[in-house]
Amino acid sequence: MTAQATRARKMTLPAGATLSGARSTSWWAMVIVILNEAVVFASLLASYFYIRFNSVLWPPQGVHKPELTLSSINTVVLIGSSLVMQWAISGIRQGAVGRLRLGLAIAFLMAIAFLAIQIYEFTRLGFLPQDHAYGSLFWGITGLHALHVFAGVLMNGYIQVRAAFGHFTAERYQGVENVTLYWHFVDIVWIFIFASLFLSPYL
């Protein structure tokens, strides 16, 4: 074997090699996605406050302030699901596959509950996106976040299937780590949305 072939062999990543944490390419890819989405939500919330502070009346006349009961319940549900996801990934880091599966299933159901409550809230708003700037921003921000929650549900379902086939171990759990990172981001964004769109009109 020539020296050049030997060097090429040493540089080749072994088949089946996996990386976890900040060293992983997929981890950095998820971080970049999150940063991009954070800019989108920050821009939307900045637009909301810009228009609000330049409006005489906010919300506009004929529009009631956001109802807090259901949105508060949804906030508790979403934050709780984030804690469950963290519990699940802590389990697989210790090799507890059963704990991972249970945590993923509970977080999945909590996310579905969040979406169901969100859709019910949409049916009771009494205004549409095209009615005024407030409606456009409210529907746009909450609707976009709901789409992110739905994407998280799909990711959760995917890794649940992989977990059922035994793809995750204490040494190999990068897929779970990436989805957990994304889910924490979705939950943190909701806290800002809840504070901005639901709580701030009462201040």
Residue frames as qw, qx, qy, qz and C-alpha x, y, z in Angstrom:
[[0.000, 0.889, 0.458, 0.000, 0.00, 0.00, 0.00],
 [0.417, 0.487, -0.030, 0.767, 1.42, 3.38, -0.97],
 [0.224, -0.197, -0.450, 0.842, 1.92, 6.24, 1.47],
 [0.276, -0.072, -0.181, -0.941, -0.82, 8.23, -0.28],
 [0.604, -0.282, -0.645, -0.373, -3.31, 5.36, 0.08],
 [0.486, -0.268, -0.680, 0.479, -2.42, 5.01, 3.75],
 [0.019, -0.104, -0.234, 0.967, -3.08, 8.71, 4.38],
 [0.448, -0.148, -0.397, -0.788, -6.42, 8.52, 2.53],
 [0.598, -0.292, -0.745, -0.045, -7.45, 5.53, 4.62],
 [0.337, -0.242, -0.562, 0.716, -6.66, 7.38, 7.86],
 [0.132, 0.064, 0.019, -0.989, -8.73, 10.37, 6.72],
 [0.447, -0.250, -0.662, -0.548, -11.80, 8.27, 5.92],
 [0.499, -0.299, 0.402, -0.707, -14.55, 8.38, 8.55],
 [0.058, -0.042, 0.996, -0.046, -15.24, 4.82, 9.74],
 [0.420, -0.303, -0.627, -0.582, -18.59, 3.37, 8.67],
 [0.578, -0.561, -0.591, -0.043, -21.22, 3.76, 11.36],
 [0.381, -0.055, -0.382, 0.840, -19.29, 6.43, 13.24],
 [0.197, -0.821, -0.465, -0.266, -21.52, 8.80, 15.20],
 [0.274, 0.172, -0.330, 0.887, -20.95, 12.03, 17.00],
 [0.296, -0.749, -0.592, 0.001, -23.00, 13.62, 19.73],
 [0.348, -0.736, -0.195, 0.547, -23.20, 17.08, 21.22],
 [0.135, 0.898, -0.083, -0.411, -21.54, 20.20, 19.87],
 [0.293, -0.421, 0.714, 0.476, -19.06, 18.18, 17.78],
 [0.496, 0.355, 0.784, 0.114, -21.81, 16.81, 15.57],
 [0.068, 0.057, 0.463, 0.882, -22.45, 18.30, 12.14],
 [0.241, -0.554, -0.705, -0.371, -26.19, 17.70, 12.58],
 [0.365, -0.655, -0.458, 0.478, -26.12, 19.52, 15.94],
 [0.192, -0.351, 0.128, 0.907, -24.60, 22.58, 14.31],
 [0.059, -0.271, -0.665, -0.694, -27.10, 22.32, 11.47],
 [0.301, -0.679, -0.670, -0.013, -29.96, 22.41, 13.99],
 [0.332, -0.573, -0.220, 0.716, -28.38, 25.39, 15.76],
 [0.106, -0.089, 0.382, 0.914, -28.21, 27.28, 12.46],
 [0.192, -0.485, -0.726, -0.448, -31.86, 26.47, 11.73],
 [0.361, -0.692, -0.547, 0.303, -32.85, 27.70, 15.18],
 [0.274, -0.413, 0.004, 0.869, -30.88, 30.94, 14.77],
 [0.014, -0.155, -0.558, -0.815, -32.59, 31.59, 11.43],
 [0.312, -0.595, -0.696, -0.252, -36.02, 30.95, 12.90],
 [0.382, -0.584, -0.401, 0.594, -35.21, 33.10, 15.94],
 [0.137, -0.163, 0.207, 0.955, -34.52, 36.03, 13.60],
 [0.189, -0.380, -0.673, -0.606, -37.90, 35.49, 11.92],
 [0.410, -0.666, -0.620, 0.067, -39.82, 35.52, 15.20],
 [0.366, -0.457, -0.188, 0.789, -37.81, 38.46, 16.55],
 [0.046, 0.053, 0.380, 0.922, -38.66, 40.45, 13.41],
 [0.305, -0.517, -0.679, -0.423, -42.36, 39.63, 13.73],
 [0.453, -0.652, -0.505, 0.337, -42.49, 40.58, 17.40],
 [0.288, -0.284, 0.021, 0.914, -40.56, 43.79, 16.70],
 [0.096, -0.274, -0.529, -0.798, -43.14, 44.62, 14.01],
 [0.390, -0.619, -0.678, -0.069, -45.93, 43.92, 16.49],
 [0.407, -0.617, -0.328, 0.589, -44.54, 46.35, 19.06],
 [0.207, -0.067, 0.257, 0.942, -43.67, 48.96, 16.44],
 [0.215, -0.425, -0.579, -0.662, -47.25, 49.07, 15.17],
 [0.456, -0.626, -0.616, 0.145, -48.66, 48.85, 18.67],
 [0.386, -0.514, -0.212, 0.736, -46.71, 51.83, 19.98],
 [0.035, -0.099, 0.316, 0.943, -47.66, 53.84, 16.90],
 [0.255, -0.464, -0.730, -0.433, -51.36, 53.07, 17.21],
 [0.305, -0.420, 0.171, -0.837, -53.85, 55.16, 19.16],
 [0.785, -0.221, 0.292, -0.499, -55.86, 52.12, 20.24],
 [0.467, 0.353, -0.809, -0.064, -54.49, 48.60, 20.67],
 [0.354, 0.228, 0.811, 0.406, -56.13, 46.19, 20.09],
 [0.087, -0.170, -0.363, -0.912, -58.28, 48.05, 17.56],
 [0.482, 0.019, 0.308, -0.820, -61.82, 49.09, 18.34],
 [0.846, 0.103, -0.152, -0.501, -64.22, 46.17, 18.39],
 [0.742, 0.215, -0.618, 0.143, -61.50, 43.64, 19.23],
 [0.722, -0.676, 0.028, -0.144, -61.36, 42.29, 22.76],
 [0.085, -0.715, 0.687, -0.094, -58.07, 41.79, 24.53],
 [0.555, 0.202, -0.801, -0.103, -56.73, 38.24, 24.22],
 [0.832, -0.441, -0.056, -0.333, -58.36, 35.69, 26.50],
 [0.010, 0.680, -0.692, 0.240, -55.80, 34.48, 29.03],
 [0.793, -0.261, 0.453, -0.314, -57.26, 31.26, 30.44],
 [0.951, 0.278, 0.134, 0.024, -56.65, 28.93, 27.51],
 [0.516, 0.733, -0.335, 0.290, -53.38, 30.58, 26.51],
 [0.309, -0.668, 0.580, -0.349, -52.11, 30.22, 30.08],
 [0.901, -0.090, 0.396, -0.153, -53.05, 26.53, 30.06],
 [0.830, 0.538, -0.053, 0.137, -51.26, 26.14, 26.75],
 [0.147, 0.806, -0.485, 0.306, -48.18, 27.80, 28.20],
 [0.603, -0.462, 0.593, -0.266, -48.09, 25.33, 31.08],
 [0.942, 0.207, 0.256, -0.066, -48.61, 22.43, 28.66],
 [0.670, 0.686, -0.204, 0.198, -45.79, 23.53, 26.38],
 [0.066, -0.738, 0.584, -0.330, -43.30, 24.25, 29.15],
 [0.777, -0.273, 0.509, -0.249, -44.22, 20.91, 30.72],
 [0.924, 0.375, 0.077, 0.017, -43.57, 19.12, 27.43],
 [0.383, 0.772, -0.434, 0.265, -40.11, 20.68, 27.30],
 [0.416, -0.567, 0.630, -0.331, -39.35, 19.32, 30.76],
 [0.915, 0.040, 0.365, -0.168, -40.58, 15.89, 29.66],
 [0.760, 0.616, -0.172, 0.116, -38.35, 15.98, 26.58],
 [0.069, 0.740, -0.588, 0.320, -35.37, 16.83, 28.77],
 [0.693, -0.325, 0.566, -0.306, -36.29, 13.93, 31.05],
 [0.935, 0.314, 0.139, -0.087, -36.44, 11.63, 28.02],
 [0.606, 0.675, -0.352, 0.229, -33.05, 12.57, 26.64],
 [0.256, -0.653, 0.620, -0.351, -31.50, 12.35, 30.11],
 [0.877, -0.107, 0.404, -0.237, -32.81, 8.80, 30.18],
 [0.893, 0.440, -0.022, 0.085, -31.27, 7.69, 26.91],
 [0.217, 0.786, -0.499, 0.292, -27.94, 9.24, 27.93],
 [0.439, -0.446, 0.705, -0.333, -28.03, 6.72, 30.76],
 [0.138, 0.128, -0.948, -0.255, -29.12, 3.91, 28.44],
 [0.323, 0.311, 0.747, -0.490, -32.77, 3.92, 29.64],
 [0.045, -0.107, -0.686, -0.719, -34.56, 3.26, 26.35],
 [0.168, -0.584, -0.794, -0.018, -37.91, 2.74, 28.07],
 [0.170, -0.674, -0.295, 0.655, -37.69, 6.16, 29.69],
 [0.066, -0.239, 0.428, 0.869, -36.89, 7.67, 26.30],
 [0.108, -0.316, -0.807, -0.486, -39.93, 6.07, 24.67],
 [0.207, -0.678, -0.665, 0.234, -42.24, 7.10, 27.50],
 [0.176, -0.575, -0.079, 0.795, -40.96, 10.67, 27.54],
 [0.014, -0.072, 0.568, 0.820, -41.31, 11.04, 23.79],
 [0.149, -0.470, -0.825, -0.277, -44.86, 9.68, 23.88],
 [0.205, -0.711, -0.510, 0.439, -45.92, 12.03, 26.68],
 [0.130, -0.469, 0.153, 0.860, -44.33, 15.05, 24.99],
 [0.001, 0.149, 0.742, 0.653, -46.03, 14.06, 21.72],
 [0.172, -0.635, -0.751, -0.060, -49.46, 14.00, 23.38],
 [0.224, -0.683, -0.274, 0.639, -48.81, 17.31, 25.13],
 [0.104, -0.245, 0.403, 0.876, -47.87, 18.93, 21.82],
 [0.096, -0.379, -0.790, -0.471, -51.07, 17.60, 20.22],
 [0.224, -0.712, -0.602, 0.283, -53.03, 19.03, 23.17],
 [0.190, -0.507, 0.028, 0.840, -51.35, 22.41, 22.64],
 [0.002, -0.003, -0.607, -0.795, -52.32, 22.43, 18.96],
 [0.159, -0.539, -0.808, -0.179, -55.90, 21.39, 19.73],
 [0.212, -0.725, -0.411, 0.510, -56.30, 24.23, 22.22],
 [0.162, -0.367, 0.271, 0.875, -54.65, 26.65, 19.79],
 [0.041, -0.238, -0.737, -0.632, -57.04, 25.71, 16.99],
 [0.203, -0.682, -0.698, 0.080, -59.99, 26.09, 19.35],
 [0.222, -0.625, -0.151, 0.734, -58.71, 29.54, 20.28],
 [0.109, -0.085, 0.510, 0.849, -58.48, 30.49, 16.61],
 [0.104, -0.484, -0.781, -0.380, -62.17, 29.69, 16.16],
 [0.284, -0.775, -0.519, 0.221, -63.07, 32.15, 18.93],
 [0.402, -0.137, 0.019, 0.905, -60.94, 35.14, 17.94],
 [0.201, 0.803, 0.475, -0.298, -63.67, 36.99, 16.08],
 [0.226, 0.864, -0.228, -0.388, -61.32, 38.56, 13.55],
 [0.908, 0.304, 0.187, 0.219, -59.33, 37.45, 10.51],
 [0.618, -0.245, 0.182, 0.725, -55.82, 38.30, 9.30],
 [0.278, 0.395, 0.419, 0.769, -57.14, 40.60, 6.57],
 [0.204, -0.843, -0.497, -0.031, -59.31, 42.67, 8.94],
 [0.107, -0.975, 0.151, -0.120, -56.54, 44.92, 10.31],
 [0.363, 0.639, -0.618, 0.280, -52.84, 45.05, 11.19],
 [0.470, -0.416, 0.635, -0.450, -53.51, 43.60, 14.63],
 [0.917, 0.118, 0.255, -0.282, -55.29, 40.61, 13.11],
 [0.735, 0.588, -0.332, 0.058, -52.54, 40.10, 10.57],
 [0.120, 0.609, -0.686, 0.380, -49.82, 40.11, 13.22],
 [0.628, -0.282, 0.559, -0.463, -51.75, 38.02, 15.74],
 [0.942, 0.239, 0.139, -0.192, -52.66, 35.32, 13.21],
 [0.625, 0.656, -0.405, 0.123, -49.25, 35.45, 11.55],
 [0.028, -0.598, 0.703, -0.384, -47.20, 35.09, 14.73],
 [0.652, -0.183, 0.613, -0.407, -49.35, 32.50, 16.48],
 [0.898, 0.372, 0.046, -0.233, -50.01, 30.62, 13.26],
 [0.518, 0.642, -0.549, 0.132, -46.32, 30.43, 12.39],
 [0.233, -0.464, 0.757, -0.397, -45.55, 29.18, 15.86],
 [0.833, 0.045, 0.391, -0.390, -48.29, 26.54, 15.55],
 [0.812, 0.519, -0.258, -0.072, -46.60, 25.34, 12.34],
 [0.206, 0.599, -0.712, 0.302, -43.34, 25.00, 14.25],
 [0.571, -0.240, 0.643, -0.451, -45.13, 22.98, 16.93],
 [0.906, 0.297, 0.108, -0.283, -46.57, 20.75, 14.19],
 [0.585, 0.613, -0.522, 0.099, -43.07, 20.29, 12.76],
 [0.155, -0.488, 0.753, -0.413, -41.93, 19.29, 16.24],
 [0.810, -0.001, 0.408, -0.421, -44.74, 16.73, 16.42],
 [0.856, 0.469, -0.192, -0.099, -43.54, 15.20, 13.14],
 [0.294, 0.617, -0.671, 0.287, -39.95, 15.09, 14.41],
 [0.480, -0.336, 0.656, -0.477, -41.09, 13.50, 17.64],
 [0.908, 0.176, 0.189, -0.331, -43.06, 10.86, 15.76],
 [0.695, 0.581, -0.422, 0.035, -40.04, 10.08, 13.60],
 [0.133, 0.514, -0.758, 0.379, -37.68, 9.52, 16.52],
 [0.706, -0.176, 0.480, -0.491, -40.36, 7.53, 18.33],
 [0.929, 0.320, -0.088, -0.166, -40.34, 5.09, 15.41],
 [0.505, 0.583, -0.577, 0.267, -36.55, 4.96, 15.49],
 [0.293, -0.456, 0.665, -0.515, -36.60, 4.41, 19.26],
 [0.879, -0.003, 0.249, -0.406, -39.08, 1.55, 18.80],
 [0.896, 0.389, -0.205, 0.056, -36.58, -0.13, 16.46],
 [0.815, -0.473, 0.048, 0.332, -33.75, 0.30, 18.95],
 [0.586, 0.646, -0.001, 0.490, -31.79, 2.93, 17.05],
 [0.077, -0.823, 0.260, -0.499, -30.81, 4.88, 20.17],
 [0.816, -0.236, -0.415, 0.327, -28.36, 3.88, 22.89],
 [0.468, -0.812, -0.061, 0.344, -26.31, 5.58, 25.58],
 [0.482, -0.315, 0.397, 0.715, -23.61, 6.10, 22.94],
 [0.098, 0.163, 0.605, 0.773, -25.87, 6.99, 20.04],
 [0.024, 0.685, 0.674, -0.276, -28.71, 9.47, 20.56],
 [0.190, -0.144, 0.179, 0.954, -27.93, 12.43, 18.30],
 [0.147, -0.430, -0.640, -0.620, -31.38, 12.39, 16.68],
 [0.415, -0.704, -0.566, 0.110, -33.06, 12.77, 20.06],
 [0.416, -0.440, -0.127, 0.786, -30.64, 15.53, 21.03],
 [0.102, 0.097, 0.390, 0.910, -31.41, 17.54, 17.89],
 [0.293, -0.569, -0.628, -0.443, -35.18, 17.23, 18.28],
 [0.481, -0.641, -0.466, 0.376, -34.95, 18.15, 21.97],
 [0.317, -0.244, 0.051, 0.915, -32.94, 21.24, 21.09],
 [0.087, -0.298, -0.513, -0.800, -35.55, 22.26, 18.53],
 [0.408, -0.626, -0.647, -0.151, -38.38, 21.64, 20.98],
 [0.427, -0.529, -0.324, 0.657, -36.78, 23.80, 23.67],
 [0.143, -0.040, 0.250, 0.957, -36.50, 26.58, 21.09],
 [0.247, -0.463, -0.631, -0.571, -40.19, 26.28, 20.16],
 [0.473, -0.648, -0.569, 0.178, -41.15, 26.50, 23.83],
 [0.371, -0.385, -0.125, 0.836, -38.94, 29.52, 24.53],
 [0.008, 0.177, 0.423, 0.889, -40.41, 31.32, 21.52],
 [0.344, -0.601, -0.657, -0.300, -43.91, 30.68, 22.86],
 [0.434, -0.569, -0.424, 0.555, -43.00, 32.32, 26.17],
 [0.166, -0.210, 0.136, 0.954, -42.07, 35.50, 24.28],
 [0.187, -0.324, -0.621, -0.689, -45.24, 35.26, 22.19],
 [0.411, -0.613, -0.673, 0.058, -47.42, 34.75, 25.26],
 [0.352, -0.513, -0.262, 0.738, -45.82, 37.70, 27.05],
 [0.096, -0.127, 0.301, 0.940, -46.08, 39.95, 23.98],
 [0.273, -0.234, -0.609, -0.707, -49.44, 39.12, 22.42],
 [0.515, -0.506, -0.678, -0.139, -51.43, 37.90, 25.41],
 [0.507, -0.541, -0.436, 0.510, -50.06, 39.62, 28.50],
 [0.309, -0.071, 0.029, 0.948, -48.78, 42.99, 27.26],
 [0.149, -0.508, -0.451, -0.718, -52.22, 44.34, 26.16],
 [0.548, -0.693, -0.467, -0.028, -53.24, 44.25, 29.83],
 [0.579, -0.286, -0.211, 0.734, -50.27, 46.33, 30.96]]
